[in-house]
Amino acid sequence: MSVLDFLSPSLAAEAGGFHPLARSSMERRFREAGATFEERDGWLVPVTVPGEVEHLAAAGVADLSHLTKLEVRPAPASAGAGVVTYTVSPRRGLLVFTAGLADVVKEHVAGAPFVLDVTAQHCIIAIVGPEAPTVIRRLTHLHQFPSSGDVAHITAHVLKRDGGYWIVFPQEYGHYLYDVVVDRAAPFGGGPVGVDALGVVE
């Protein structure tokens, strides 16, 4: 593994009464929407949001930033079941998976010359529902997925996943991109949803 392992949120430990808890940069927006949060795998995760059933009938907007993200060089062909493997370039890949798969994935990529946990570096917004394709068209000129490019004027990766789309982007744009995505979803009756409304996220 990388000498930068200390950057991994999963390695944070309690000390002196301090309980480490990672938070997405979209947390405040979901809190304003009335979300209920739970601690999961060291993250504070919005699990339910008022009105999410109605939102999902059009375009639900969820925060999946708590999923583990590893940058691996060179890009692996795959990393096993339940792992989303995105080839950014022949030299660089991004693996996204639930924390429960961490040991299996890290064993799978143990021989790679470069592996870095970038979980806290990137947020993920999921857009799910029948109007998700329309919402994504209102956000980007990209039309083939997975792909990288301009999404609402920031550089992001867009993956087609689980009946919708995942937008993977730098965490510092969390408030901004949440506002833009919800604004595009609202005319169709869409809006924020909790992760539990999505079912099992692989």
C-alpha positions in Angstrom: 0.0 0.0 0.0 1.0 3.7 -0.3 3.1 5.5 2.2 0.2 7.9 2.3 -2.1 5.4 4.1 -2.4 7.8 7.0 -4.8 9.8 4.8 -7.4 7.0 4.9 -10.4 7.9 7.0 -10.8 4.2 7.9 -7.5 4.4 9.9 -8.8 7.2 12.2 -9.0 6.1 15.8 -10.6 7.3 19.0 -8.3 9.1 21.5 -8.7 11.3 24.5 -12.5 11.2 24.3 -12.4 12.2 20.6 -14.7 10.2 18.3 -13.6 10.6 14.7 -16.5 10.9 12.3 -16.1 11.7 8.6 -18.7 14.1 7.1 -19.6 14.8 3.4 -19.3 18.3 2.2 -23.0 17.9 1.3 -24.0 17.2 4.9 -25.4 20.7 5.6 -27.6 20.6 2.5 -29.1 17.2 3.5 -29.6 18.4 7.1 -31.5 21.5 5.7 -33.6 19.0 3.8 -34.6 17.3 7.0 -32.4 14.2 6.6 -32.0 11.6 9.3 -28.3 10.6 9.7 -26.6 7.4 11.0 -23.0 6.6 11.7 -21.8 4.0 9.2 -18.3 2.8 8.7 -16.9 6.0 10.3 -19.1 8.3 8.3 -22.2 10.4 9.1 -24.5 9.3 6.4 -28.0 10.7 5.4 -30.1 7.6 5.4 -33.7 9.0 5.0 -35.1 12.3 3.8 -38.7 13.5 4.0 -40.5 13.2 0.6 -38.0 10.8 -0.8 -40.6 8.4 -2.2 -42.0 11.1 -4.3 -38.5 12.3 -5.3 -37.5 8.8 -6.4 -40.6 8.6 -8.6 -38.9 11.3 -10.7 -35.2 11.9 -9.9 -33.8 11.1 -6.4 -30.5 12.8 -5.5 -28.4 10.9 -2.9 -25.0 11.4 -1.2 -22.8 8.3 -1.6 -19.6 10.0 -0.5 -19.1 7.5 2.3 -18.2 4.8 -0.2 -14.5 3.9 -0.2 -12.5 5.1 -3.2 -9.1 3.9 -4.1 -6.9 5.3 -6.9 -4.8 2.5 -8.4 -2.0 2.7 -10.9 -2.0 1.1 -13.4 -5.7 0.7 -13.8 -6.9 -2.8 -12.9 -9.2 -4.7 -15.3 -11.5 -5.5 -12.3 -11.3 -5.9 -8.6 -14.0 -8.5 -7.9 -17.7 -8.6 -7.3 -19.4 -5.5 -5.8 -16.6 -3.2 -6.8 -17.1 -0.4 -9.3 -14.0 -0.2 -11.5 -13.6 3.0 -13.5 -10.6 3.3 -15.9 -9.7 7.0 -15.8 -6.8 6.3 -18.2 -4.6 3.2 -19.0 -2.3 4.3 -16.2 -5.0 5.2 -13.6 -8.1 3.5 -12.2 -10.7 4.4 -9.6 -12.2 1.6 -7.5 -15.4 2.4 -5.5 -16.9 0.0 -3.0 -18.6 -0.4 0.4 -16.3 -0.5 3.5 -17.2 -4.1 4.0 -15.3 -5.1 0.9 -12.1 -3.2 1.9 -10.0 -6.2 3.0 -10.8 -8.2 -0.1 -10.1 -5.2 -2.4 -6.9 -4.2 -0.7 -5.7 -7.8 -1.0 -6.6 -7.8 -4.7 -4.6 -4.7 -5.4 -1.7 -5.4 -3.0 0.7 -5.9 -5.9 0.0 -2.6 -7.6 2.9 -0.1 -7.5 0.6 2.7 -6.4 -2.6 2.5 -4.3 -4.0 5.6 -2.5 -7.2 6.0 -0.5 -9.0 9.0 -2.0 -12.3 8.5 -0.2 -12.2 11.9 1.5 -11.0 13.6 -1.7 -14.1 12.9 -3.7 -17.8 13.1 -3.2 -20.4 11.1 -5.1 -23.9 12.3 -6.0 -26.2 9.6 -7.3 -29.1 10.6 -9.5 -31.7 7.8 -9.7 -35.2 7.6 -11.2 -37.0 7.8 -14.5 -36.0 11.4 -15.0 -32.3 10.8 -14.2 -31.3 10.8 -17.9 -33.0 14.2 -18.4 -31.3 15.7 -15.3 -27.9 14.5 -16.4 -28.4 16.0 -19.9 -29.1 19.3 -18.2 -25.8 19.1 -16.3 -23.3 18.0 -18.9 -22.7 17.6 -22.6 -21.3 14.1 -22.0 -23.4 11.4 -23.5 -21.4 8.2 -23.2 -20.8 6.7 -19.8 -18.5 6.2 -18.0 -16.8 9.4 -18.9 -14.9 12.4 -17.6 -15.5 16.1 -18.4 -17.4 19.2 -17.6 -20.4 18.7 -15.2 -22.0 22.0 -14.3 -18.7 23.8 -14.9 -16.5 21.5 -12.8 -14.4 18.5 -13.9 -16.0 15.3 -12.8 -16.5 11.6 -13.6 -19.9 10.3 -14.6 -20.7 6.6 -14.3 -24.0 4.9 -15.3 -25.0 2.9 -12.2 -27.9 1.2 -10.5 -30.7 2.7 -12.7 -29.2 6.1 -12.8 -25.8 8.0 -12.6 -23.0 8.6 -10.2 -21.1 11.8 -10.4 -17.7 11.6 -8.8 -16.2 15.0 -8.1 -13.8 17.0 -5.9 -15.3 17.3 -2.4 -14.8 21.1 -2.2 -17.6 21.5 -4.7 -20.2 19.6 -2.6 -22.5 22.4 -1.7 -22.4 23.9 -5.2 -23.0 20.7 -7.1 -25.8 19.5 -4.8 -27.6 22.8 -5.3 -27.2 22.6 -9.1 -28.4 18.9 -9.3 -31.4 19.5 -7.0 -32.3 22.6 -9.0 -32.3 20.6 -12.2 -34.3 17.7 -10.6 -36.9 19.9 -8.9 -39.0 20.8 -12.0 -39.7 17.1 -12.5 -40.6 16.5 -8.8 -37.2 15.2 -7.9 -35.1 16.0 -4.9 -32.9 14.6 -2.1 -33.2 11.0 -0.9 -31.4 9.0 1.7 -29.1 6.1 0.9 -31.5 3.6 2.4 -34.1 4.5 -0.3 -31.7 3.3 -2.9 -31.6 -0.3 -1.6 -28.3 -2.1 -1.6 -25.5 0.0 -3.0 -22.7 -2.0 -4.6 
